Amino acid sequence: MSAVQRATAAETNLHSEGAEFLVLGQLLIRGIHATKAYTRYPGWDVLATNPETGQTCRIQVKARLATDYGGGFPIKNFDAEFVVHVALNRGYRYSRAKRTLRDPADTGECPPDFFILPMAVVVKASELGGTWGTSSKVLRRSVPDWEQYHDAWHLIVETLGLHSN
């Protein structure tokens, strides 16, 4: 059984770090120079650059582990140009999805999905999403045409003034 269980704090850190490396890898394979912050920089996790112009782009990575998560993520700091929301899709966790499974062999595990959100979109959505503890909440339903941001790496390419590969 590979259903996602509640993660410990250490496991959550591993999931977050893994998501940051996934974003870093996606940028690098697209020919975008990027580096990961290896100490906790407030507001960003990955820095993408255009080495010819010196233009930089700070990226905050937000990950959700369960395939059937509620469609939202918390955010405290808005000091970046983009949020890349990574749906890790590591399996079902929530009981409603488990009860409605037609095929018990379906664990819900599938490849990650990436949503590249400009910070202006995140700020506007957080105003509609309410709060999550001490953080603002961003919900998919608060982002108009959410799917347009799926694998929208071109937004980072354009911000850096790079040519699309």
C-alpha positions in Angstrom: 0.0 0.0 0.0 1.5 3.3 -1.1 -1.1 5.7 0.2 0.5 8.9 1.6 0.4 9.1 5.4 0.9 12.2 7.5 4.6 13.1 7.2 6.9 13.8 10.1 8.7 17.2 10.2 11.9 15.5 8.9 10.0 13.9 6.0 8.3 17.1 5.1 11.8 18.8 4.9 12.9 16.0 2.6 9.8 16.4 0.4 10.4 20.2 0.2 14.0 19.8 -0.6 13.2 17.2 -3.3 10.6 19.6 -4.9 13.3 22.3 -5.0 15.7 20.0 -6.8 12.9 19.0 -9.2 12.4 22.7 -10.1 16.1 23.3 -10.4 16.4 20.3 -12.7 13.5 21.5 -14.9 15.2 24.9 -15.3 18.6 23.4 -16.1 17.3 21.0 -18.7 15.6 23.9 -20.4 19.0 25.7 -20.6 18.2 28.2 -17.8 21.1 28.9 -15.5 19.9 28.3 -12.0 21.1 27.5 -8.5 19.4 26.3 -5.3 19.7 28.2 -2.1 21.4 25.8 0.4 20.6 28.0 3.4 17.2 29.3 4.2 16.9 32.6 2.2 13.7 34.3 3.1 11.3 34.5 0.1 13.1 32.3 -2.4 14.5 28.8 -2.9 15.9 28.8 -6.5 17.6 31.6 -8.3 17.5 31.7 -12.1 19.8 34.0 -14.1 20.5 35.2 -17.6 24.4 35.2 -17.5 24.6 37.6 -20.5 22.5 40.4 -19.0 22.8 39.6 -15.3 19.0 39.5 -15.0 17.9 37.3 -12.1 14.6 35.7 -11.1 13.9 34.5 -7.6 11.6 31.5 -7.3 9.8 30.2 -4.3 8.9 26.5 -4.4 5.7 25.2 -2.8 5.1 21.5 -2.7 2.2 19.3 -1.9 2.7 15.6 -1.4 -0.7 13.9 -1.7 -2.3 13.5 -5.1 -5.7 14.3 -3.6 -4.6 17.4 -1.6 -7.1 20.2 -1.4 -5.6 22.4 -4.1 -3.9 25.0 -2.0 -0.7 26.0 -0.4 0.4 28.4 2.4 2.7 31.4 1.7 4.2 33.9 4.1 6.7 35.7 2.0 6.0 37.4 -1.3 9.5 38.6 -2.0 10.2 36.6 -5.3 9.2 36.9 -8.9 7.6 33.5 -9.1 6.1 30.6 -7.1 6.5 27.2 -8.6 3.8 25.0 -7.1 4.8 21.4 -7.3 2.1 18.8 -7.0 4.3 15.8 -6.1 1.4 13.3 -6.6 2.9 10.6 -4.3 -0.5 8.9 -3.7 -3.8 9.3 -2.0 -4.0 10.4 1.6 -7.5 11.7 2.2 -10.3 9.3 3.0 -12.8 10.7 0.5 -10.6 9.8 -2.4 -9.8 6.3 -0.9 -13.6 5.5 -0.5 -14.4 6.5 -4.1 -11.7 4.5 -5.7 -13.0 2.2 -8.4 -9.8 0.3 -8.7 -8.2 -0.6 -5.4 -4.8 -1.1 -7.2 -4.9 2.6 -8.1 -2.6 4.3 -5.5 -2.8 7.7 -7.0 0.9 7.9 -7.7 1.8 9.7 -10.9 4.5 12.2 -12.1 4.7 15.6 -10.5 2.9 18.6 -12.0 4.5 22.0 -12.1 2.5 25.3 -12.0 4.6 28.4 -12.6 2.8 31.3 -11.0 3.9 35.0 -11.3 4.0 36.6 -7.8 1.3 39.1 -8.8 -1.1 36.2 -9.4 -0.1 34.6 -6.1 -0.7 37.9 -4.2 -4.1 38.4 -5.7 -5.1 34.7 -5.1 -3.9 34.9 -1.5 -6.2 37.8 -0.8 -9.1 35.6 -1.9 -7.9 32.4 -0.2 -7.9 33.5 3.4 -5.4 32.3 6.0 -3.7 29.0 6.9 -2.3 29.4 10.5 0.0 32.4 10.3 0.3 32.2 6.5 -1.9 33.4 3.6 -3.6 30.6 1.7 -3.5 30.3 -2.1 -6.2 28.1 -3.6 -6.4 26.8 -7.1 -10.0 28.1 -7.4 -8.7 31.6 -6.5 -6.4 31.6 -9.6 -8.3 32.4 -12.8 -7.6 29.8 -15.5 -5.3 27.8 -13.2 -4.3 25.4 -16.0 -2.6 28.1 -18.1 0.2 28.0 -15.5 0.8 24.2 -15.9 4.4 23.8 -17.2 4.5 27.5 -18.0 8.3 27.7 -17.9 8.2 30.2 -20.7 7.1 32.8 -18.2 10.5 32.5 -16.5 12.3 32.4 -19.8 10.5 35.6 -20.9 11.2 37.4 -17.5 14.9 36.6 -17.9 15.0 37.8 -21.5 16.2 34.4 -22.8 15.3 32.7 -26.0 13.0 29.8 -25.6 14.6 26.3 -26.2 
